[in-house]
Amino acid sequence: MRTVQLGTTGIQVSALAFGCMSLTTARRDAGIAAVQRAFALGINFFDTADVYGRGESEEILGEALAAGGIPRDQVVLASKCGIVFQGMEPNYAYKAYDLSPRYIKTSCEASLRRLGADYLDLYQPHRIDYLTHPEETARALEDLQAEGKIRHAGVSNHSVDEIRALSAYIRLESLQTQFSLLHLEPLETGLAAICLEKRMSLLCWSPLHKAVLAGQSSGAHDDWQQQREVGAVSQLQAMAQTYGVSASQLALAWLMQLPGGVIPLVGTANPDHIAEAAAAAEITLARDDWYELMVIGRGRPMPWSQRPYLYIQVR
Ligand SMILES: NC(=O)c1ccc[n+]([C@@H]2O[C@H](COP(=O)([O-])OP(=O)(O)OC[C@H]3O[C@@H](n4cnc5c(N)ncnc54)[C@H](OP(=O)(O)O)[C@@H]3O)[C@@H](O)[C@H]2O)c1
């Protein structure tokens, strides 16, 4: 498995990471097998969060690593904090965010307990908390670093300006944000650019657009949205055939080809699916095909010109 550097940390992580949101009790055994298969295939980077399955994801990830005899120093563990648990009742909702020092420290210790780990390699405020000054959040993260509980800090779901504000107080090594062929905002809003400016890794959540880019229907409520997705995926599948790969592999390869360490977080609890994803790290797209896929994902020409290539028509 190809590796890339995580931000400026010197830590080498696999070109794609295992997203642990699907590790829940309902899929425990398959999820454990998927984590162990991922590691065997060279995936050493695992992303979880305290709120995934209300803690179950961290517990199952910890269990999978321990049961597989996988040494702690051979994996890079990332977790998140800041989305407040609002209670355990059915249909509960997350309503508040908290990045205050007290909340962050308590959350981190609870995550370490659930994972059965002494430290996290990467700790990420999950969403912005408007009620905490970024200097306070930074201080809490630095305290955790000084205590050896986290090695590095990143952020999740922060805007360009919010990244600038927190970066003024602490070194951020990564941004985690939604990014896929069907969700191109990071390229359009400056998020990808600020990661290059600050040498932060860009971790892409829902890189398969929640399985749509693997050919499953999103169940989108709007007809136009479903039609757009079906149209884009059928064009993706046509190109995937010419490469002899699957549509999902091509969609992941498209992300990984961006400069600066763009790392898809592939969400699965299926060992075969993570193996399929791992193989995508070996695919290199021709430059014109890469742009053609961008046009397909956008569903309209590039902003500065007409449709640059006519891939489907000419091949
Ligand atoms: N920071 C945030 O706010 C945030 C938000 C969402 C997600 N995330 C992170 O991003 C990760 C991935 O996100 P995600 O799960 O929403 O999206 P995703 O990776 O785009 O899609 C996951 C879905 O695709 C399916 N899938 C994967 N490979 C497949 C294949 N080869 N063929 C068919 N289906 C396939 C999975 O089903 P199977 O399980 O059956 O494979 C699952 O239903 C999460 O685990 C989490 O780490 C972060």
The ligand as an SDF file (V2000), in Angstrom:
LIG
                    3D

 48 52  0  0  0  0  0  0  0  0999 V2000
  -16.3930   14.1960   10.0700 N   0  0  0  0  0  0  0  0  0  0  0  0
  -17.6350   13.9400    9.7470 C   0  0  0  0  0  0  0  0  0  0  0  0
  -18.5610   14.7330   10.0060 O   0  0  0  0  0  0  0  0  0  0  0  0
  -17.9420   12.6570    9.0490 C   0  0  0  0  0  0  0  0  0  0  0  0
  -19.2320   12.4310    8.5360 C   0  0  0  0  0  0  0  0  0  0  0  0
  -19.4700   11.2210    7.8810 C   0  0  0  0  0  0  0  0  0  0  0  0
  -18.4470   10.2780    7.7530 C   0  0  0  0  0  0  0  0  0  0  0  0
  -17.2120   10.5170    8.2800 N   0  0  0  0  0  0  0  0  0  0  0  0
  -16.0740    9.5520    8.1250 C   0  0  0  0  0  0  0  0  0  0  0  0
  -16.0360    9.1020    6.7830 O   0  0  0  0  0  0  0  0  0  0  0  0
  -16.1630    7.6760    6.7400 C   0  0  0  0  0  0  0  0  0  0  0  0
  -16.9040    7.2440    5.4830 C   0  0  0  0  0  0  0  0  0  0  0  0
  -18.1270    7.9000    5.3740 O   0  0  0  0  0  0  0  0  0  0  0  0
  -19.4890    7.1700    4.9300 P   0  0  0  0  0  0  0  0  0  0  0  0
  -19.5630    5.8300    5.5250 O   0  0  0  0  0  0  0  0  0  0  0  0
  -20.5700    8.1510    5.1530 O   0  0  0  0  0  0  0  0  0  0  0  0
  -19.3900    7.1050    3.3570 O   0  0  0  0  0  0  0  0  0  0  0  0
  -18.7310    6.2580    2.1660 P   0  0  0  0  0  0  0  0  0  0  0  0
  -17.4120    5.6960    2.5230 O   0  0  0  0  0  0  0  0  0  0  0  0
  -18.8260    7.1740    1.0190 O   0  0  0  0  0  0  0  0  0  0  0  0
  -19.7890    5.0970    1.9360 O   0  0  0  0  0  0  0  0  0  0  0  0
  -19.9770    4.0610    2.8200 C   0  0  0  0  0  0  0  0  0  0  0  0
  -21.0290    3.1370    2.2400 C   0  0  0  0  0  0  0  0  0  0  0  0
  -20.5330    2.5730    1.0350 O   0  0  0  0  0  0  0  0  0  0  0  0
  -20.6580    1.1650    1.0910 C   0  0  0  0  0  0  0  0  0  0  0  0
  -19.5350    0.6120    0.3280 N   0  0  0  0  0  0  0  0  0  0  0  0
  -18.2150    0.7520    0.5600 C   0  0  0  0  0  0  0  0  0  0  0  0
  -17.4820    0.1160   -0.3670 N   0  0  0  0  0  0  0  0  0  0  0  0
  -18.3730   -0.4510   -1.2080 C   0  0  0  0  0  0  0  0  0  0  0  0
  -18.2650   -1.2720   -2.3600 C   0  0  0  0  0  0  0  0  0  0  0  0
  -17.0690   -1.6250   -2.8390 N   0  0  0  0  0  0  0  0  0  0  0  0
  -19.3920   -1.6910   -2.9760 N   0  0  0  0  0  0  0  0  0  0  0  0
  -20.6200   -1.3550   -2.5080 C   0  0  0  0  0  0  0  0  0  0  0  0
  -20.7840   -0.5820   -1.4060 N   0  0  0  0  0  0  0  0  0  0  0  0
  -19.6770   -0.1480   -0.7650 C   0  0  0  0  0  0  0  0  0  0  0  0
  -20.6540    0.8190    2.5410 C   0  0  0  0  0  0  0  0  0  0  0  0
  -21.3660   -0.3610    2.7990 O   0  0  0  0  0  0  0  0  0  0  0  0
  -20.6250   -1.6380    3.4760 P   0  0  0  0  0  0  0  0  0  0  0  0
  -20.4380   -1.3220    4.9200 O   0  0  0  0  0  0  0  0  0  0  0  0
  -21.5750   -2.7420    3.2300 O   0  0  0  0  0  0  0  0  0  0  0  0
  -19.3260   -1.8010    2.7470 O   0  0  0  0  0  0  0  0  0  0  0  0
  -21.3860    2.0170    3.1570 C   0  0  0  0  0  0  0  0  0  0  0  0
  -22.7830    1.8320    3.0700 O   0  0  0  0  0  0  0  0  0  0  0  0
  -16.8640    7.3380    8.0680 C   0  0  0  0  0  0  0  0  0  0  0  0
  -16.6500    5.9920    8.4480 O   0  0  0  0  0  0  0  0  0  0  0  0
  -16.2270    8.3180    9.0000 C   0  0  0  0  0  0  0  0  0  0  0  0
  -14.9450    7.8550    9.3960 O   0  0  0  0  0  0  0  0  0  0  0  0
  -16.9510   11.6990    8.9150 C   0  0  0  0  0  0  0  0  0  0  0  0
  1  2  1  0
  2  3  2  0
  2  4  1  0
  4  5  1  0
  4 48  2  0
  5  6  2  0
  6  7  1  0
  7  8  2  0
  8  9  1  0
  8 48  1  0
  9 10  1  0
  9 46  1  0
 10 11  1  0
 11 12  1  0
 11 44  1  0
 12 13  1  0
 13 14  1  0
 14 15  2  0
 14 16  1  0
 14 17  1  0
 17 18  1  0
 18 19  2  0
 18 20  1  0
 18 21  1  0
 21 22  1  0
 22 23  1  0
 23 24  1  0
 23 42  1  0
 24 25  1  0
 25 26  1  0
 25 36  1  0
 26 27  1  0
 26 35  1  0
 27 28  2  0
 28 29  1  0
 29 30  1  0
 29 35  2  0
 30 31  1  0
 30 32  2  0
 32 33  1  0
 33 34  2  0
 34 35  1  0
 36 37  1  0
 36 42  1  0
 37 38  1  0
 38 39  2  0
 38 40  1  0
 38 41  1  0
 42 43  1  0
 44 45  1  0
 44 46  1  0
 46 47  1  0
M  CHG  2   8   1  16  -1
M  END
$$$$
